Amino acid sequence: MGDSSNEELKTKEMDIRSLSSSQNQMQNTLYIHKVGVPSKQNLLKEFTATVKETLFADDPLRPFKDQPKSRKFILGIQTVFPIVGWVRNYNLSKFKGDLIAGLTIASLCIPQDIGYAKLAHLAPQYGLYSSFVPPLIYAFMGSSRDIAIGPVAVVSLLLGTLLRNEIDPIKNAVEYRRLAFTATFFAGITQVSLGFSRLGFLIDFLSHAAIVGFMGGAAITIALQQLKGFLGIQNFTTKTDIVSVMHSVWGSVHHGWNWQTIVISATFLGFLLFAKYLGKKNKKYFWVPAIAPLISVVLSTFFVYITHAEKKGVQIVKHIEKGINPPSVNEIYFSGEYLSKGFRIGVVAGMIALTEAIAIGRTFASMKDYQLDGNKEMVALGTMNVVGSMTSCYVATGSFSRSAVNYMAGCQTAVSNIVMSCVVFLTLEFITPLFKYTPNAILSSIIISAVISLIDLEAAVLIWKIDKFDFVACVGAFFGVIFVSVEIGLLIAVSISFAKILLQVTRPRTAVLGKLPRTNVYRNTQQYPEATKVPGILIVRVDSAIYFSNSNYIKERILRWLTDEEEQLKAAYQPRIQFLIVEMSPVTDIDTSGIHALEELHRSLQKKDIQLVLANPGQLVIDKLHASNFGDLIGDDKIFLTVADAVITCSPKLVEEA
């Protein structure tokens, strides 16, 4: 056994000498660059640059530079009202596209608005009010050409659920309405504040997976809530969880269901779903699902009117207030016990509305290849909700279904919102009495057909394939909404999203690197099994900034890599590790705790007679390492530009010691 071990050691020694020989030849032809140390920066300039990059990365003042005062004035107005910029190039051709799109989305929004108002437990006219004033404000201040503004299902349900937890909408209808306006006011204030302070990136903390789960759960909850109107049930639970709803549905099967209502609901739901299928199958028929809700309302209303079905138990809308939005500024709670409640509900509803609108705006902006200013969008959305709260509106935002129809109908600018608003104005002034005999069943069918598209199974499957932790966030938000409540589902979604961020920050990935054959490139040995480890050298890459939250874990993880490698080498009777190279190119930053962890790692390696070597630290990292004298601790000759340089330098030392 002893002779065999000696022969293996001699073989390894020859391998090291051969490696060193080839690398010495390479060293004769290659120049090993030293890592550059940046010059010291002024503290104030460094802080200013950091704040500017965080909050003003798009440099909003750039268009104003080197401009005369008159031009700066026009640009200033254009910044607040983007319509000033594009209206000068507006022409008849664009108006034709906007007119068709506006009329199309108006036919879709009118029946939806009446139904969504019922979701928010408000009278039907408030849904129409919210599609009159807010779209006008947005058309002047918004930067998206495709978003269609108005009430949406998810926000209506969320607002209705949160408001009903505070005030009974039936027993105290006036106080409930006032709290709704108060919440809308603070939703707008929240959105404007985020836009002005340029903190819109905060909404990105709600991950895509969590949004998919939350929207899917909310869609099912909304659909279940519509079973009251769909089946004609009089007494229905006020809770939103699936257990309570199904218990209420089946508990009234023998005495609460109305067969005439079910016939109306099922017939028109089938018609709406067929229209939606036809529109998806052939893009030329996009207008079919757009006008199908209005056709359904007209036909069902006419049917109820001529048959007097309301006398046989079919519930109808009855009265809708005629006339445009009455002022409501005096109804907002600016003091008293409901002020804080309105603020809390408004912040939550405003954030969800903002998330949906920004996501929709970015989607269609990328499809048409133009830029969407997120902060301007927040100011525009917030302003329209603040003004809306003072004109009898509740929270409005971008609607995905209406925006999709708007896009496919050929909208060119935000004028399509103005056209839609004008149609809603005419409806409020002249047509609302005609909705008296509209059955609640048709509104339930319209809402069910609209929210089905919010259940994105393909996205959920893709999330499962890509990231299992993301899928946990998706499923957690989904089940939280349908089994508990909308607000709990939202809380779970936010909590899991933050948990993922914390996990990624506190437990970053590390990898052992090896040399790819016939190259000078070092890569992860798990990703590239053909990559070979360099004898006597362990190369570890840290894939994260090193902060107080993860510095101790990174140090211990590197030492575990070292222990595992030493055990494998010992079992194979191979030379021990003498150099530990830490590849730091992914390390974007390091703090004092991180430097302290590197110092502890260095001391631990010294006890094992192993030298610590760093490769390719970035500008910010190398600056902090030199400021802390860490370079003097390990030696400036132990910091290299690349892993290859480090290996070339360390290999002759291995030969000398061998």
Buried (B, 14 or more C-beta within 10 A) or exposed (E): EEEEEEEBBEEBBEBBBEBBEEBEEEBEEEEEEEBEBEEEEEEEEEEEEEEEEEBEEEEBEEBEEEEEEEEEEBBEEBBBBBBBBBEEEBEEEBBEBBBBBBBBBBBBBBBBBBBBBBBBBBBBBBBBBBBBBBBBBBBBBBBBBBBBBBBBBBBBBBBBBBBBEBBBBEEEBEBBBBBBBBBBBBBBBBBBBBBEEBBBEEBEEBBBBBBBBBBBBBBBBBBBBBBBBBBBBEEBBEBBBBEBBEEBBEEBEEEBBBEBBBEBBBBBBEBBBBBBEBBEEEEEBBBBBBBBBBBBBBBBBEBBBEEEBBEEEBBBBEEBBEEBBEEBEEBBBEEEEBBEBBBBBBBBBBBBBBBBBBBBBBBBBEEEEEEBBBBBBBBBBBBBBBBBBBBBBBBBBBBBBBBBBBBBBBBBBBBBBBBBBBBBBEBBEEBBEBBBBBBBBBBBBBBBBBBBBBBBEEBBEBBBEEBEBBBBBBBBBBBBBBBBBBBBBBBBBBBBBBBBEEEEEBBBEBBBBBBBEEEBBBBBBEEBEEBEBBBBBBBBBBBBBBBEBBBBBBBBBBBEBBEEBBEEBEEEEBBEBBBBBBBBBBBEEBBEBBBBBBBBBBEBBEEBEBBBBBBBBBEBBBBBBBEBEBBEBBEEEBBBBBBBBBBBBBBBBBBEEB
